[in-house]
């Protein structure tokens, strides 16, 4: 089962696990799925990821990728493609107010257009 992006209020960003993670790609797949290619150190334990988003304005959704390394002491460079369901974004009332047919998704220094039509 694919995890959904978790929409949060900009004024109430929760405390998140922020173990090191590198982002090497972002792509929209099958209209409502966001693929994020990541790099991280590990190899001995399972790592956990959650994607949070908050509206900066009615044209941009800032994303925060939580990475919980689960205390993994290993240092191998791991690569993984994460897939998140964007339907909570599409179904949000704020999206109905967007004049353009797309929303900018921003994660760290990467941006991608998410078409709403």
N, C-alpha and C positions, 0 to 999 in steps of 0.2 A: 504494500500500500504506500502511496506517495504522500509525503508530508505536505501540508498546505502552508502558505505564507501566513504568518500571524500578524494581523494588523494591530498596532498599538497607538496610543496617543503620544504625540511628540513631547508633551509635558510630563509624561509618566513612563519614561523608558526604564524597563526593569534592569536590575543588576544581572549581567550576563557573563558566562564563561567566555573568555576571550583568549584562548590559547592560540599561538601563532598559526596563521593560515595565509597562504598566497592564493590569489585568484588569477587563473590564466585564461579563462574564457567565460563568456555569458552568451547564451543563445535562447531564443524563444523556440520551443518545439510544440508542434501540434496545437497551435493557437493559444493555449492557456497554461503551458508548462514552461518553467524557466530552468534551463540547464546551466549549472555553474561548475566549471572545472576548477578543482582546488589542488593545492600542494601543501603538505604538512609533514612534520616529523613524527614517526611512530613505527609501528610494525609489530608490537607485542600485545596490544589491547585494542578493543573496539572503540572507535571514536564516534561521538554523537554530534549532530548538526541540527540547528533550527534556524529558520529564516524569519526575521521580523521586518515589518515595514511600517513607516509612518508617512503621512502626506505632508510634504514641505509646503506645497500649494496645490492648486487644482491641476497642475501640469507635471508634477514630479513626485515620485514615491521614493524616499530614501530607504535603503535596505541595510539591515545589520545581520551579518551571518554569525551566529553563535557556534563556537567550536569548543566542545568539551573533550579534551584528550583522555579523560578517564584515568589520569595519572600515568599514562604510558611513558616509561623511561627510555624507550628505544629511539634511535636517531636516524633510522632509514627514511629516505625521502619517499613519501607515499603520494600517489596521484589518485584522485577519485572524481567521478562525475556525479554531482548531486542533482536531483530533479525535484522541483517544488511545483505544486499546483497553485496557479494564480487566480483561480475562480473567486476567492474571497475579495480580491481587488476588483475584478470585473463586476461583482455583485454589490459593491459598496455604493451607498447613496452619493458620496462625493464624486464618484466617477461619472454619474449622470449629468453633472454640471460642466463637464469638460467640453469646451467648444471644438477643439481639434479632435481628430479620431484616434489619438494616441496619447499615451502617458510615458514619460521618461522614467525608467527604473535606474536608480543610481546605487551602486555598491562599491565602496571605497573609491577608487579613481576610474571606475568603469561605468559607462552609461549605455543603455539600449532602449530602443523604442518598443513599446508594447501596444500593438494596434488593438483597438476596442471594437472594430467593425468586423 
